[in-house]
């Protein structure tokens, strides 16, 4: 049979691809321990074989080669999904998409893990593959929540473009999260090869910087300065 893989955001349905005989799915939720990234729907009468998670986990524990292959396939599937959904990739030429996607490395994180520290340089550019992360500014009682990023969103671009310290902290909000990291040195090499990548990331950095400054000013405005 034939199955369609799609994702819905803000009422917009975006097709990610099709699954045909020999394809498998469901591995991402198993490997990342996160909610389903997309919906799979049969387009015609189809026969699907299901392997229970407990049986698959037992198989992976007894066969390291199978576990490695599943991890490799999951990384490829994550990249394919992001190529289709992330604005950072969508506007790039095909050759640039493939080169940039291949340079990202997966990172598996837990709730509370800090990826970027405010006041310290970011290690590179990050894409949220699954889960949620919070953008926070300040420390202790002065902490300000700025935004929550979901699958397909990017962060770390301000520190990367400016070659300076990060303007906010990024912390994992969901129970688990999978990030794809493009380290600084690799990004710089790709930016020379594909100038469009640099321009897209620069545009994201400018927009994020403006949003951050606006959010900080709105939260920190003294009560006596408000007009009622």
ZALOSE-596862 format. One line per field, with one value per residue (C-alpha): chain; x, y, z. Coordinates in Angstrom, 2 decimals, padded with zeros to 5 digits, always signed. Layout:
<nodes>
mol A,...
X X,...
Y Y,...
Z Z,...
</nodes>
This chain:
<nodes>
mol A,A,A,A,A,A,A,A,A,A,A,A,A,A,A,A,A,A,A,A,A,A,A,A,A,A,A,A,A,A,A,A,A,A,A,A,A,A,A,A,A,A,A,A,A,A,A,A,A,A,A,A,A,A,A,A,A,A,A,A,A,A,A,A,A,A,A,A,A,A,A,A,A,A,A,A,A,A,A,A,A,A,A,A,A,A,A,A,A,A,A,A,A,A,A,A,A,A,A,A,A,A,A,A,A,A,A,A,A,A,A,A,A,A,A,A,A,A,A,A,A,A,A,A,A,A,A,A,A,A,A,A,A,A,A,A,A,A,A,A,A,A,A,A,A,A,A,A,A,A,A,A,A,A,A,A,A,A,A,A,A,A,A,A,A,A,A,A,A,A,A,A,A,A,A,A,A,A,A,A,A,A,A,A,A,A,A,A,A,A,A,A,A,A,A,A,A,A,A,A,A,A,A,A,A,A,A,A,A,A,A,A,A,A,A,A,A,A,A,A,A,A,A,A,A,A,A,A
X +000.00,+000.87,+000.94,+001.23,+003.37,+002.26,+002.42,-000.10,+000.85,-001.50,-004.10,-001.66,-001.02,+002.48,+003.27,+006.61,+006.58,+005.15,+005.84,+005.62,+006.42,+009.54,+009.43,+009.14,+008.11,+007.65,+011.37,+011.75,+009.37,+011.14,+014.67,+013.94,+011.29,+009.23,+005.72,+005.12,+006.63,+004.15,+000.95,+000.93,-002.28,-003.11,-003.92,-005.14,-005.71,-002.40,-000.88,+001.32,+003.35,+003.79,+006.68,+005.82,+008.23,+009.23,+010.21,+012.14,+013.99,+014.99,+016.27,+018.26,+019.82,+021.04,+022.19,+024.39,+024.61,+020.82,+020.81,+023.44,+021.49,+018.28,+020.07,+021.53,+018.15,+016.49,+019.04,+018.35,+014.59,+014.97,+017.00,+014.50,+011.67,+013.55,+014.49,+010.76,+009.58,+012.31,+012.39,+016.18,+016.32,+013.24,+014.74,+018.13,+019.07,+018.98,+022.77,+023.07,+020.26,+021.98,+025.41,+024.11,+021.84,+024.68,+026.82,+024.35,+024.95,+022.14,+022.14,+019.73,+018.81,+016.65,+014.34,+016.31,+019.47,+021.00,+022.20,+023.27,+024.35,+023.63,+026.90,+028.88,+029.47,+027.15,+028.90,+027.09,+023.71,+020.99,+017.79,+015.04,+014.23,+011.76,+010.66,+010.63,+013.24,+012.76,+014.59,+015.30,+017.15,+018.59,+019.27,+017.41,+014.43,+015.39,+014.80,+012.56,+010.83,+011.19,+009.94,+009.37,+010.77,+009.41,+010.43,+011.84,+012.93,+016.53,+018.63,+022.24,+022.30,+022.92,+026.12,+027.19,+026.71,+028.05,+030.86,+029.94,+028.36,+024.79,+022.10,+019.90,+019.92,+018.34,+016.99,+015.12,+011.46,+009.98,+010.79,+013.19,+014.44,+016.49,+018.59,+020.67,+023.88,+025.99,+029.22,+030.77,+033.78,+031.61,+029.10,+031.84,+033.10,+029.59,+028.86,+031.79,+030.56,+026.88,+026.41,+022.63,+022.99,+024.78,+022.13,+019.26,+020.88,+021.69,+018.03,+016.95,+019.52,+018.27,+014.64,+015.44,+017.54,+014.72,+012.18,+014.45,+015.06,+011.34,+010.39,+012.97,+011.79,+008.13,+008.81,+011.22,+009.15,+008.63,+005.02,+005.31,+006.15,+002.90,+000.14,-003.25
Y +000.00,+003.69,+005.88,+009.65,+011.40,+014.93,+017.56,+020.25,+023.62,+026.56,+024.83,+024.34,+020.78,+020.14,+016.83,+015.35,+012.33,+008.92,+005.45,+002.42,-001.28,-001.90,+001.46,+001.67,+004.41,+005.11,+004.85,+008.52,+008.43,+005.30,+006.69,+010.23,+009.35,+012.27,+012.74,+011.86,+014.40,+013.75,+011.95,+008.84,+008.12,+005.34,+006.58,+003.16,-000.30,-001.22,-004.04,-002.79,-004.99,-003.64,-004.55,-003.82,-001.39,-003.80,-006.46,-003.95,-002.60,-006.15,-006.71,-003.46,-004.41,-007.72,-006.38,-003.21,-003.17,-002.93,-000.10,+001.81,+001.36,+002.56,+005.63,+006.40,+006.05,+008.23,+011.00,+010.82,+010.97,+013.97,+015.80,+014.97,+016.34,+019.54,+020.02,+020.09,+022.19,+024.53,+028.02,+027.90,+025.04,+025.73,+028.74,+027.19,+025.64,+021.84,+021.37,+023.69,+021.89,+018.53,+019.84,+021.81,+019.00,+016.47,+018.72,+018.76,+016.37,+015.11,+015.83,+014.08,+016.13,+015.96,+018.48,+021.24,+020.81,+024.14,+024.31,+027.95,+030.10,+033.82,+035.77,+032.92,+032.23,+029.69,+026.56,+026.99,+026.93,+024.64,+023.29,+021.83,+018.41,+017.39,+018.67,+022.25,+024.68,+027.95,+031.21,+032.94,+036.12,+037.05,+035.05,+034.14,+036.40,+038.54,+035.70,+036.73,+034.18,+035.35,+032.53,+028.79,+027.11,+023.93,+021.51,+023.36,+026.46,+027.63,+029.28,+030.25,+032.45,+035.80,+034.68,+032.91,+035.88,+038.53,+036.26,+037.41,+036.14,+034.80,+037.31,+034.70,+031.24,+028.27,+025.51,+022.30,+022.58,+019.25,+015.91,+015.14,+017.01,+016.24,+019.05,+019.15,+021.11,+022.84,+023.83,+027.23,+026.15,+024.03,+026.85,+029.28,+026.88,+026.30,+030.04,+030.60,+027.82,+028.79,+032.58,+032.11,+030.22,+033.18,+035.64,+033.49,+033.03,+036.75,+037.59,+035.24,+036.82,+040.35,+039.36,+037.40,+040.26,+042.74,+040.38,+039.80,+043.49,+044.24,+041.50,+042.70,+046.30,+045.32,+043.20,+045.60,+048.77,+050.32,+050.53,+054.27,+054.80,+053.25,+055.54,+054.48
Z +000.00,+000.23,+003.35,+003.50,+006.12,+006.96,+009.67,+010.58,+012.04,+012.51,+010.35,+007.46,+006.31,+004.98,+003.27,+004.31,+002.02,+001.21,+002.60,+000.35,+000.55,+002.64,+004.48,+008.25,+010.65,+014.36,+015.08,+015.97,+018.93,+020.19,+019.87,+021.06,+023.70,+022.44,+021.00,+017.36,+015.00,+012.18,+011.24,+009.03,+007.10,+004.64,+001.13,+000.02,+001.49,+003.11,+005.15,+008.02,+010.38,+013.92,+016.26,+019.94,+021.62,+024.39,+021.82,+019.71,+022.76,+023.66,+020.10,+020.18,+023.50,+022.07,+018.70,+018.80,+014.99,+014.76,+017.31,+015.32,+012.09,+013.73,+015.12,+011.67,+010.02,+012.67,+012.06,+008.32,+008.92,+011.24,+008.60,+005.86,+007.99,+008.74,+005.10,+004.36,+007.32,+008.61,+007.04,+007.30,+004.78,+002.69,+000.90,+000.15,-003.23,-003.32,-003.28,-000.29,+001.56,+001.27,+002.26,+005.25,+006.45,+006.34,+008.58,+011.51,+014.43,+016.70,+020.44,+022.82,+025.88,+029.00,+030.67,+032.39,+030.32,+029.29,+025.70,+025.49,+028.45,+028.43,+028.46,+026.90,+023.18,+021.59,+020.29,+016.99,+015.29,+016.63,+015.10,+017.27,+015.78,+018.49,+021.88,+023.18,+024.49,+026.38,+025.68,+029.00,+029.94,+033.33,+036.47,+039.66,+040.39,+037.39,+034.90,+032.00,+029.77,+026.17,+023.94,+023.55,+020.46,+018.86,+016.12,+013.11,+015.05,+015.13,+017.85,+018.57,+015.48,+017.23,+018.95,+015.78,+013.45,+015.84,+017.10,+020.58,+023.78,+023.65,+024.60,+026.32,+027.87,+026.08,+028.33,+027.48,+028.52,+027.39,+029.10,+026.24,+023.18,+020.11,+018.68,+015.53,+016.03,+013.39,+015.11,+014.57,+012.49,+010.19,+009.75,+008.76,+006.07,+004.71,+004.72,+002.37,+000.10,+000.25,+000.82,+000.90,+004.18,+005.77,+004.55,+005.87,+009.28,+009.42,+008.74,+011.54,+013.89,+013.20,+013.75,+016.93,+018.31,+017.77,+019.37,+022.38,+022.99,+022.61,+025.08,+027.62,+027.40,+027.82,+030.89,+032.56,+032.09,+035.57,+036.73,+037.35,+033.70,+032.48,+031.23,+032.60
</nodes>
